[in-house]
Amino acid sequence: MNQKRRLILFVSCLMNLCIGSMYSWSVLSAPMAEELGVPGLSVVFSVASAVGFITMIIGGLLNDRYGPRWVMFTGSVMFGTGMFLCGFAERTEDLIFSYGILLGLGLSLVYGCTIGNTVKIFPDRRGMAGGMTTACYGISSVIFAPVAEELNRRAGVRWSFWILGGCFLIVLCAGSLLVGRWQEEFFLEYGRRTVRLPQGTGTDRTPVQMLRTPVFYRLFLTLTCGATFGMMVLSSARGLAVDIAKAGAARASFLVSLLCLFNTAGRLISGWLSDRLGRYRTLEAALTIALTGMFFLYQSEKSASAGLFTAGMMLTGICFGTFMGVFPGLCSEQFGETYNTVNYGILWTGFSAAGLLGPSILTEVYRNTGCYRDAFLLAGVLAVVGFASLSGCRLPEGQTAAD
């Protein structure tokens, strides 16, 4: 049994490594925008980020009822096909459909199952399981961005889409079939033919029951606040490095990679810590770190300090990674394991909202003031709001999902 769940975790991490390549969009969008003769393609990435909650919820319902195999397979086909079709795009609208909608929806079908199911099969180490799977998702752009750049240089951006799309289609479809088979065997060893574990110590809540609990809305607000200031920095990391730290192209790329590495480290470390210190204490520590990071970023623009900017980026990456690594296990503990995949999908709508809010806030502040300092101040306020909301979620030892 332990061997099977390790195999499920390994393949789930590999699949998340593939779908996390979505965050390498900036490497592909610049040459594609030039080829199409348009000023930019940021709208494509915004659509891909915004639509994810739809299939997170639908896929969660199907996964909890029928198991992960065909849900993940469908998502894998959509993701790989969406990437492949980008190579044929002749207009921005073509990319919005192929990358923004098809790939974005497929990504969430896969991501929801890999996260939800690994947390289910590691009830003894939810933080570790959530941390590892989300870490692979987070580090993907560090790996695939240089690969995409090299493909662009050697074959052109259209061939980059075709090659990456074809490879992802094969790996993801094979992975989904393997995970589905192993997961069914794993649960059959418990004498069950549905994708469920024996009940945990807490109360299992259906999605409707979860939505009736005040703690859901506190967690939703906390996740939205934490993801908003994280996306604010991650979505524009390269531009911030150039404008604030006065970094050249090479150093800006290095700072973006550093941010991704600390984002990944935050997911791994927080998963391990949350199994020992508790989910709430770990998130409170992350929000405290975020306040420090926002202060450093504010001061870096004020004093034109590259050192403070780098420190602020690193701390923001750790905090954002912590939120992504801890929330899957926290949702399972808070609302039970039986409906965790769909419950987490509903909670994930806070991240989808943050994907729109974070970049929009940064853009609007810069447009109106000509600098980023007020955006970092607002991000600090969001950290305080998130901390206050989280403090209302704490439950007595052994209880979950307070009414």
C-alpha positions as CSV (number, residue, x, y, z in Angstrom):
1,M,0.0,0.0,0.0
2,N,2.8,2.4,0.9
3,Q,4.5,1.7,-2.4
4,K,1.4,2.4,-4.4
5,R,0.8,5.7,-2.7
6,R,4.4,6.7,-3.3
7,L,4.0,5.9,-7.0
8,I,0.8,8.0,-7.1
9,L,2.6,10.9,-5.5
10,F,5.6,10.6,-7.9
11,V,3.5,10.6,-11.0
12,S,1.3,13.4,-9.7
13,C,4.4,15.5,-9.1
14,L,5.5,14.8,-12.7
15,M,2.2,15.8,-14.1
16,N,2.2,19.0,-12.1
17,L,5.6,19.7,-13.4
18,C,4.2,19.6,-16.9
19,I,1.1,21.7,-16.3
20,G,3.0,24.3,-14.3
21,S,4.7,25.2,-17.6
22,M,1.7,27.6,-18.1
23,Y,3.7,30.1,-16.0
24,S,6.3,30.1,-18.8
25,W,3.9,32.1,-20.9
26,S,5.9,35.2,-21.0
27,V,8.7,33.4,-22.8
28,L,6.4,32.3,-25.5
29,S,4.1,35.3,-25.6
30,A,6.7,37.9,-26.6
31,P,7.9,36.3,-29.8
32,M,4.3,35.3,-30.6
33,A,3.1,38.8,-30.2
34,E,5.8,40.0,-32.5
35,E,4.8,37.4,-35.1
36,L,1.1,38.4,-34.9
37,G,1.9,42.1,-34.9
38,V,0.2,42.9,-31.6
39,P,1.5,44.9,-28.7
40,G,1.1,42.2,-26.1
41,L,-0.8,39.0,-25.1
42,S,-1.2,39.4,-21.4
43,V,-5.0,38.9,-21.8
44,V,-4.4,35.3,-22.8
45,F,-2.7,34.5,-19.5
46,S,-5.4,36.4,-17.5
47,V,-8.1,34.3,-19.2
48,A,-6.2,31.0,-18.4
49,S,-5.8,32.0,-14.8
50,A,-9.4,33.2,-14.4
51,V,-11.3,30.2,-15.9
52,G,-9.6,27.5,-13.8
53,F,-12.1,27.5,-10.9
54,I,-14.8,26.2,-13.3
55,T,-13.1,22.8,-13.9
56,M,-11.7,22.7,-10.4
57,I,-15.3,22.5,-9.1
58,I,-16.7,20.3,-11.9
59,G,-13.7,18.0,-12.0
60,G,-13.8,17.8,-8.2
61,L,-17.4,16.6,-8.3
62,L,-16.6,14.0,-11.0
63,N,-13.4,12.9,-9.2
64,D,-15.1,12.4,-5.8
65,R,-17.9,10.4,-7.5
66,Y,-16.2,8.4,-10.2
67,G,-12.5,8.5,-9.5
68,P,-9.6,10.4,-11.1
69,R,-8.7,8.4,-14.2
70,W,-10.9,9.9,-16.9
71,V,-11.1,13.3,-15.3
72,M,-7.4,13.6,-15.4
73,F,-7.2,12.1,-18.9
74,T,-9.7,14.6,-20.2
75,G,-7.8,17.5,-18.6
76,S,-4.5,16.1,-20.1
77,V,-6.0,16.0,-23.6
78,M,-7.3,19.6,-23.2
79,F,-4.0,20.9,-21.9
80,G,-1.7,19.2,-24.5
81,T,-4.1,20.0,-27.3
82,G,-4.5,23.7,-26.2
83,M,-0.7,24.1,-26.2
84,F,-0.3,22.4,-29.6
85,L,-3.1,24.5,-31.2
86,C,-1.3,27.7,-30.2
87,G,1.2,27.0,-32.9
88,F,-1.6,27.5,-35.5
89,A,-2.9,30.8,-34.1
90,E,-3.4,33.7,-36.5
91,R,-5.1,36.2,-34.1
92,T,-5.2,37.0,-30.5
93,E,-8.7,35.4,-30.3
94,D,-7.2,32.1,-31.4
95,L,-4.7,32.1,-28.5
96,I,-7.5,33.1,-26.0
97,F,-9.4,30.0,-27.1
98,S,-6.5,27.5,-27.3
99,Y,-4.3,28.7,-24.4
100,G,-6.7,30.8,-22.3
101,I,-9.7,28.6,-22.4
102,L,-8.8,25.1,-23.5
103,L,-5.4,24.8,-21.8
104,G,-6.6,26.8,-18.7
105,L,-9.6,24.5,-18.2
106,G,-7.6,21.4,-18.8
107,L,-4.9,22.5,-16.3
108,S,-7.4,22.8,-13.5
109,L,-8.9,19.4,-14.2
110,V,-5.5,17.8,-13.8
111,Y,-4.3,20.0,-10.9
112,G,-7.5,19.5,-8.8
113,C,-7.1,15.7,-9.0
114,T,-3.4,15.5,-8.4
115,I,-3.7,17.8,-5.3
116,G,-7.0,16.4,-4.0
117,N,-6.1,12.7,-4.3
118,T,-2.6,12.9,-3.0
119,V,-3.8,14.7,0.1
120,K,-6.5,12.0,0.5
121,I,-4.1,9.1,0.4
122,F,-1.6,10.8,2.9
123,P,-3.9,11.6,5.8
124,D,-0.9,11.1,8.1
125,R,1.2,13.7,6.1
126,R,-1.1,16.0,4.3
127,G,1.3,18.9,4.5
128,M,4.1,16.9,2.9
129,A,1.8,15.6,0.1
130,G,0.3,19.0,-0.6
131,G,3.7,20.7,-0.4
132,M,5.5,18.3,-2.8
133,T,2.7,18.3,-5.5
134,T,2.4,22.1,-5.4
135,A,6.1,22.5,-5.4
136,C,6.5,20.7,-8.7
137,Y,3.8,22.9,-10.1
138,G,5.7,26.0,-8.8
139,I,9.2,25.1,-10.0
140,S,8.0,24.2,-13.5
141,S,8.6,27.6,-15.0
142,V,12.2,27.6,-13.8
143,I,12.7,24.4,-15.9
144,F,10.6,25.0,-18.9
145,A,11.3,28.8,-19.5
146,P,14.9,28.1,-20.7
147,V,13.7,25.1,-22.6
148,A,11.1,27.3,-24.4
149,E,13.7,30.0,-25.0
150,E,16.0,27.5,-26.6
151,L,13.2,26.0,-28.8
152,N,12.3,29.6,-29.9
153,R,15.8,30.3,-30.9
154,R,16.3,27.0,-32.8
155,A,12.9,26.4,-34.4
156,G,10.7,29.4,-33.8
157,V,7.8,30.0,-31.5
158,R,5.3,28.0,-33.4
159,W,7.4,24.9,-33.3
160,S,7.9,25.5,-29.6
161,F,4.1,25.2,-29.1
162,W,3.9,22.1,-31.3
163,I,6.8,20.3,-29.6
164,L,5.8,21.2,-26.0
165,G,2.2,20.5,-26.7
166,G,3.0,17.0,-28.2
167,C,5.3,16.1,-25.3
168,F,2.9,17.2,-22.7
169,L,0.0,15.4,-24.3
170,I,1.9,12.1,-24.2
171,V,3.3,12.4,-20.7
172,L,0.1,13.7,-19.1
173,C,-2.2,11.2,-20.7
174,A,0.1,8.3,-19.7
175,G,0.3,9.7,-16.2
176,S,-3.4,10.1,-15.8
177,L,-4.0,6.4,-16.8
178,L,-1.3,5.2,-14.4
179,V,-2.5,7.3,-11.5
180,G,-6.1,6.2,-12.1
181,R,-5.1,2.5,-12.1
182,W,-2.9,2.7,-9.0
183,Q,-5.4,4.8,-7.1
184,E,-8.2,2.3,-7.8
185,E,-5.9,-0.6,-6.6
186,F,-5.0,1.5,-3.6
187,F,-8.6,2.0,-2.5
188,L,-9.5,-1.6,-3.3
189,E,-7.0,-2.7,-0.6
190,Y,-9.3,-0.9,1.8
191,G,-12.2,-3.0,0.5
192,R,-13.8,0.0,-1.2
193,R,-14.7,0.6,-4.8
194,T,-15.1,4.4,-4.5
195,V,-12.3,6.9,-4.3
196,R,-12.6,7.4,-0.5
197,L,-10.5,6.8,2.5
198,P,-11.8,5.6,5.9
199,Q,-13.3,8.6,7.7
200,G,-11.0,11.0,9.4
201,T,-11.4,12.4,12.9
202,G,-13.3,15.5,11.7
203,T,-16.7,15.9,10.2
204,D,-17.0,15.4,6.4
205,R,-18.8,18.3,4.9
206,T,-20.6,18.3,1.6
207,P,-20.0,21.5,-0.5
208,V,-23.3,22.9,0.5
209,Q,-22.6,22.2,4.2
210,M,-19.2,23.8,3.8
211,L,-20.7,26.9,2.3
212,R,-22.9,27.3,5.4
213,T,-19.9,27.5,7.8
214,P,-18.5,30.9,8.7
215,V,-15.0,29.4,8.7
216,F,-15.1,28.8,4.9
217,Y,-15.6,32.5,4.2
218,R,-12.7,33.4,6.6
219,L,-10.4,30.9,4.8
220,F,-11.6,32.2,1.4
221,L,-10.7,35.7,2.4
222,T,-7.3,34.7,3.7
223,L,-6.5,32.8,0.6
224,T,-7.6,35.6,-1.7
225,C,-5.5,38.2,0.3
226,G,-2.4,36.0,0.3
227,A,-2.7,35.0,-3.4
228,T,-3.5,38.6,-4.5
229,F,-0.2,40.1,-3.2
230,G,1.6,37.0,-4.4
231,M,0.2,37.3,-7.9
232,M,0.9,41.0,-7.9
233,V,4.6,40.4,-7.7
234,L,4.9,37.1,-9.6
235,S,2.9,38.3,-12.6
236,S,5.2,41.3,-13.1
237,A,8.5,40.1,-11.6
238,R,10.6,40.8,-14.6
239,G,9.3,44.3,-15.2
240,L,9.6,45.1,-11.4
241,A,13.2,44.0,-11.5
242,V,14.0,46.3,-14.5
243,D,12.0,49.3,-13.2
244,I,12.9,49.1,-9.5
245,A,16.3,47.3,-9.2
246,K,17.5,48.7,-12.6
247,A,18.4,45.2,-13.6
248,G,19.6,44.3,-17.0
249,A,18.1,41.4,-19.0
250,A,20.4,38.7,-17.5
251,R,20.0,39.9,-13.9
252,A,16.2,40.3,-14.4
253,S,15.9,36.7,-15.6
254,F,18.0,35.6,-12.6
255,L,15.7,37.4,-10.2
256,V,12.6,35.8,-11.7
257,S,14.2,32.4,-11.4
258,L,15.2,33.2,-7.8
259,L,11.6,34.2,-7.0
260,C,10.4,30.9,-8.5
261,L,12.9,28.9,-6.5
262,F,11.8,30.6,-3.2
263,N,8.2,30.1,-4.2
264,T,9.0,26.3,-4.6
265,A,11.0,26.2,-1.4
266,G,8.1,27.8,0.5
267,R,5.8,25.0,-0.7
268,L,8.1,22.3,0.4
269,I,9.2,23.8,3.7
270,S,5.7,24.9,4.7
271,G,4.3,21.4,4.0
272,W,6.8,19.8,6.3
273,L,6.4,22.5,9.0
274,S,2.6,22.5,8.9
275,D,2.6,18.7,9.7
276,R,4.5,19.6,12.8
277,L,3.4,23.1,13.9
278,G,-0.1,23.1,12.5
279,R,-1.6,24.7,9.4
280,Y,-2.7,27.9,11.1
281,R,0.6,28.7,12.8
282,T,2.4,28.1,9.5
283,L,0.1,30.5,7.6
284,E,0.4,33.1,10.3
285,A,4.2,32.9,10.1
286,A,3.9,33.3,6.3
287,L,1.7,36.4,6.6
288,T,4.2,37.9,9.0
289,I,7.0,37.2,6.4
290,A,4.8,38.8,3.7
291,L,4.6,42.0,5.7
292,T,8.3,42.2,6.0
293,G,8.7,41.4,2.2
294,M,6.2,44.2,1.3
295,F,8.1,46.6,3.5
296,F,11.4,45.7,1.7
297,L,9.8,46.1,-1.7
298,Y,8.4,49.5,-0.7
299,Q,11.8,50.7,0.6
300,S,13.7,49.3,-2.4
301,E,11.8,51.6,-4.8
302,K,12.2,54.5,-2.4
303,S,15.9,54.0,-2.0
304,A,16.6,52.3,-5.4
305,S,18.2,49.4,-3.5
306,A,18.7,46.2,-5.5
307,G,19.5,44.3,-2.2
308,L,16.2,45.2,-0.6
309,F,14.3,44.4,-3.8
310,T,15.9,40.9,-3.9
311,A,15.1,40.3,-0.3
312,G,11.5,41.4,-0.8
313,M,11.1,39.1,-3.8
314,M,12.5,36.2,-1.9
315,L,10.2,36.7,1.1
316,T,7.2,37.2,-1.1
317,G,8.0,33.9,-3.0
318,I,8.3,32.0,0.3
319,C,4.9,33.4,1.5
320,F,3.1,32.7,-1.7
321,G,4.5,29.2,-1.8
322,T,3.4,28.6,1.7
323,F,-0.2,29.5,0.9
324,M,-0.2,27.1,-2.1
325,G,1.4,24.3,-0.1
326,V,-0.7,24.5,3.1
327,F,-4.2,25.1,1.9
328,P,-4.9,21.7,0.3
329,G,-4.2,19.9,3.6
330,L,-6.0,22.6,5.6
331,C,-9.1,22.2,3.5
332,S,-9.1,18.5,4.0
333,E,-8.7,18.8,7.8
334,Q,-11.3,21.6,8.0
335,F,-14.0,20.0,5.9
336,G,-13.2,16.3,5.8
337,E,-11.7,14.0,3.2
338,T,-14.8,12.6,1.4
339,Y,-15.6,15.8,-0.6
340,N,-12.2,17.4,-0.4
341,T,-11.5,17.6,-4.2
342,V,-14.7,19.7,-4.9
343,N,-14.5,21.6,-1.6
344,Y,-10.9,22.6,-2.5
345,G,-12.1,23.6,-6.0
346,I,-14.7,26.0,-4.5
347,L,-12.1,27.4,-2.1
348,W,-9.7,27.8,-5.1
349,T,-12.0,30.4,-6.6
350,G,-10.2,32.8,-4.2
351,F,-7.0,32.1,-6.1
352,S,-8.8,32.7,-9.5
353,A,-10.0,36.1,-8.2
354,A,-6.5,36.9,-7.0
355,G,-5.1,36.1,-10.5
356,L,-7.2,39.0,-11.8
357,L,-6.9,41.4,-8.8
358,G,-3.2,41.2,-8.2
359,P,-1.9,42.2,-11.7
360,S,-4.8,44.7,-12.1
361,I,-3.9,46.5,-8.8
362,L,-0.3,46.8,-9.7
363,T,-1.0,48.1,-13.2
364,E,-3.6,50.7,-12.0
365,V,-1.4,52.0,-9.3
366,Y,1.6,52.4,-11.7
367,R,-0.6,54.0,-14.3
368,N,-2.0,56.6,-11.8
369,T,1.1,57.3,-9.7
370,G,4.1,56.4,-11.9
371,C,5.5,54.1,-9.2
372,Y,4.8,50.9,-7.4
373,R,5.1,52.0,-3.7
374,D,1.3,52.4,-3.1
375,A,0.7,48.9,-4.5
376,F,3.1,47.4,-2.0
377,L,1.4,49.4,0.8
378,L,-1.9,48.0,-0.3
379,A,-0.4,44.5,-0.4
380,G,0.7,45.0,3.3
381,V,-2.9,45.9,4.2
382,L,-4.1,42.7,2.5
383,A,-1.6,40.7,4.6
384,V,-3.0,42.3,7.8
385,V,-6.6,41.6,6.6
386,G,-5.6,38.0,5.8
387,F,-4.0,37.6,9.3
388,A,-7.2,39.0,11.0
389,S,-9.4,36.7,9.0
390,L,-7.2,33.7,9.7
391,S,-7.2,34.3,13.5
392,G,-11.0,33.8,13.4
393,C,-10.6,30.3,11.9
394,R,-8.6,28.8,14.8
395,L,-10.5,25.8,16.4
396,P,-10.1,23.9,19.6
397,E,-7.8,20.9,19.3
398,G,-9.4,18.0,17.5
399,Q,-12.3,20.0,16.0
400,T,-12.9,20.9,12.3
401,A,-15.2,23.1,10.3
402,A,-16.7,25.1,13.1
403,D,-20.3,26.2,12.5
